[in-house]
């Protein structure tokens, strides 16, 4: 379709309108009479709890979902329902929450796939390279054109998705949680890019659960709650308190519970010594005591997740040992070995490593501890599994509270609660949680924080990995900062600041700077 031309004076012109959109799946109404208007040069942020209908609304706008009622208009012309090609032709580029690049193809090929400029077996490489360099310069990306996508980190794949969208030269850019997988530095860069694109006249709508991001870039904010538009207003007319209230319909004790008192002489439940595992884990020595939450901070690629995988026996260790409780030092050989010793891990990638999406909540929660449910003759007690699932559904406030619900049908926040419940059900003495609230709304985030703190209060040692510094600071007794595969230093949780952690993560802070733990120096960690 050829969109009608727009004339603009000093006033911004409406470019995208969603009018009275309603969408129902089976007996559930996901969207109910939702209207939204997007202007040229505007950044419009869409927020709401997981399951509020945000992603469905974006997919309606992008043509991937056919609404039951309502319409989508671009520049005064109505789009055909459920037609992604019509949306593309109208100038809409959509970056999904799920990464869609082809792993076996190069970055360059993926950027231009679908544009008609790359066909199987041939492409005009010189022309594409020139445009690729222009795109990467535009968003300050360091992605290399010939690298295979399967070798990229999750953060790099997110950058690739944005490059793919911009390669279509859109007037309207729709992004579903573009910063969820990014650390502070990369998130700030994406937000800076969005501001630049908006200043050039592009219309942008995106979803974010990070309220500081919302208010740093939004011209307008719309809040969905239970499939309905709760409020749509100028960002200047809202603040964090009112926004949270509109999102959840109730006051959230925001957002971090009081930490349990940690006894200084509590026994060490987990300890690593000089652990080496690949280029991103280079001699890590740290300990976690019973009832203590130790937060790991650092840039993406600093080695935090890689250390966790090595500590859990999920990655090959070149040198070094770990010790669990009062046991002897050893080198982990498998995840099963660590599970038998009372260790558990909530992985960063809940879809690829944590959950079986096609199975029910009951099945997923039982998978980590099947031996608990075995009766004489090795027969699994389905009754006991069901009762256990009901217990965790109540405790974690998982919605809908139906243990037979297929996990793939749940919102991201409820999926994360299922995953956390799965491993808490093993009753570990040491628990690693890697990015436990990534892509999770404020209501679910508060519940997950509560579960982590309650776990520590039951004398479980917790290792918390998060790219959200507020989360690390407010949920940790101690914070260990990683840089380039090594420990740069540590701080006492709420007695430090974002700035101090960032300085140390970048290698700016000296060993004598205030806030560094004296114990860390005695243990010989590298403070550079």
Secondary structure, 3 states (H helix, E strand, C coil): CCCCCCCCCCCCCEEEEEEEEEEEECCEEEEEEEEEEEECCCEEEEECCCCCCHHHHHHHHCCCCCCCEEEEEECCEECCCCCHHHHHHCCEEEECCCCCCCCCCEHHHHHHCCCCCEECCEECHHHHHHHHHHHHHHCCCCCCCCCEHHHCCHHHHHHHHHHHHHCCCCCEEEEECCCCCCCHHHHHHHHHHHHHHHHCCCEEEEECCCHHHHHHHCCEEEEEECCEEEEEEEHHHCCHHHHHHHHHCCCCCCCCCCCCCCCCCCCEEEEEEEEECCCCCEEEEEEEECCCEEEEECCCCCCHHHHHHHHCCCCCCCEEEEEECCCCCECCCCHHHHHHCCEEEECCCHHHHHCCCCCEHHHHHHHHHHHHHECHHHCECHHHHHHHHHHHHHHHCCCCCCCCCEHHHCCHHHHHHHHHHHHHCCCCCEEEEECCCCCCCHHHHHHHHHHHHHHHHCCCEEEEECCCHHHHHHHCCEEEEEECCEEEEEEEHHHCCHHHHHHHHHCCCCCCCCCCCHHHHHCCCCCC
